[in-house]
Amino acid sequence: MSEMTISPLRTAHERPVGDEVAERAQRLKQVPDDKAMLRAVTELTRDLGTAKPHIYWADFLGSALVGYATLAVAIWGTPSWLQLLAGVVSVLALYRAGGFIHEVTHMKHSTVPGFRFGFNAVIGVPLLVPSYMYEGIHNLHHARTRYGTDQDPEYLPLALMKPWTLPVFILVSLLAPVALLVRNAILAPLSLLIPPLRRLVVERYSGLVINPTFRRRPAEGEARRNWIWQEAAASIWSIALLTGVFTGFIPLNAFLIFLAIVSAVAVLNQVRTLVAHLWENDGEPLSVTAQFLDSVNVPPPALLPALWAPVGLRYHALHHLLPSVPYHALGEAHRRLSAQLGVDSAYHRANYGGLPGLAYRLAKSTMIRGA
């Protein structure tokens, strides 16, 4: 996308309406690092970097248990209002359990032994999102020189794009479970016999990404071994699931409810992704502070973010400053930094009140660009 130029001969009323968004993108590129904030982030959070295994396991397994129990009620329960209520609870609980894929990607695995395997056995494989699809991908989003560029697998300049991109962005996620079933049950096994197809599957269909130009490289070493067993398990599960449906062993109604709930989880995550950043970078590398300001915190007293941005995701901007701090410590880190840093600090400029305001800002930006 070419950058819009602004003629100095135009008055404010004569400027194209898209200039407001382009100017924000231009200012973002010029933001210097707030050294006082970055120093405080380092000094005030030194003791918060250790993961607590009992919190991880209790939260993850509890969320998964609630999610699967209510999924069963949604499939076999009566009356219909109870099924609907159970379905909503199942979506929220499985969404929270699935959010631990983010922690798997960042954690030092020796601090919570067995958690990667536990995540994949309980959630990753059954919901068709094994952790290899995020590990080796998400860390690139945190790379200093990649964030917001065409080398960032998790970034699109949505605020600088046309209005139709937002509904398409959401609708794509609605079909994600079907696409993942096809990927694991058909494409993955076939790709072992057809090398060109394997290359396509690895590059294009083996990562949870939103940047359509990103191409994944084959994994090596331990990452490759993890990929192999996780992909094999997901393929076996997908084939067994579809075979059960086609042979009548799994009732079609039960299968469709399962797909609907997994689709709802994917849509909820995609909506959360829409407001995880401001998406105002036009492709150039940014300072650390600019990356922070292009990201979003939705801290207390707001309550609903605990549902739509669980497992620390409500502190997404702070996470970009402290990617190795476990999710359960981000709240304390935010409290310390909020108390220590004055109102003139860049830290406070990344805090927002909730999803509606953020969604409106993004939609307004696209409307301006599309005018």
Steps between C-alpha positions, in 0.01 A plus 500: 500500500652830397525770761267797457678831453366821651526822303602801712282719278178341629311636797361269768159510329647426159703196604381158385312335785751214504781733605401482870582130518812538284624775731458272803705234323766758420515623862527143626818447297654807661435403864832476688553254780380613842816403686356576843208267435720222363736531795209483746361194322831323550561608859150457642433153363823312566330267748199417282656277238447160665205292390296330774415146385203454735331809353561384145370148551199596716388778267556304180350167611211672679413701189523192278285294738227766507525538122460131421233440765284780364571384145345166596195679640475710183495180293284269712324723752138614513315732480632714214559807719732293718688381191541859384622617840740206521627582151584858601682381812684237297619760249636727774665217695659333196611842376677558831659155494608554139660829598774305675655435158639850543664402828638179348669712236668733749575283802825340599372143498717381785305731735169322432600143405268318265280800428556499124396134482206561733378793293516305176340187644210684664436795266749537215428177314126465583429858385741467204741771618812311617767730636744452211266724298588787735847414625759634261240743365401723788857578605549671161223743592713607796820545300618860529547557127207287378204642691249659265702422186423254223722254688261499797264198475252655745461851364286669239459880478125461547447864596649600165291259293152508348180453709417163344819348643356490854193280432713276275756474781226370732327275245825318421526386862145360486620241249825422683392163650394366160824621342702337780315170456581502128860597572555221754284220361578542129782739415748393768493126414503567126790742536720218629465341154510819290806719575365819330182471707708450814684822431168682457358353821810596700529851361133602483291272722711427807475818701241709681572817303303794363758633253420328167845575357684316780669172411610264774836326488536130591583441866825344615624302798265468799245730337480261204449201729221681684343593168504139377328342798248779541411504130471119496269508802284774346475305173402177674240684709357680195476180295339315792252783555392516135489121472277486805262751343487334157442153650231627733694414816505872588155661459501778243320731741770452764772563244334821376461633855867424565596687181275793592662536841853475362405756233365733768829465689689592182275801435534624857877476470490685168292780653753522782778513242328797332551708814834358618675775301408828339638364170629842393849411381544514123784248483816664631692394813396684816668590827411281800285779641319544168428126492364531853277794403368308200393228745218493754452452873144469634569499875261504796253633604352367173365149568398360160860485368554212743266302272601617150871557575585226755832351608677836513386619157334804654857625558609452141698824475680424826569150371689654208733660756520187717450198270661257743292595805230237571139602455416479869760769583396760242231650723754568775746641247231736372414618851863575581563688177175696520587614850864584423472674163354848477211604280745633241646151448425317177388206713159649573428569133463129420215448748143483365156454650362205308420323176220728365715814497794321340280336236340837421841664462615231257178503300510881482857486369404263222196715413725805474738312275215372288332839458 
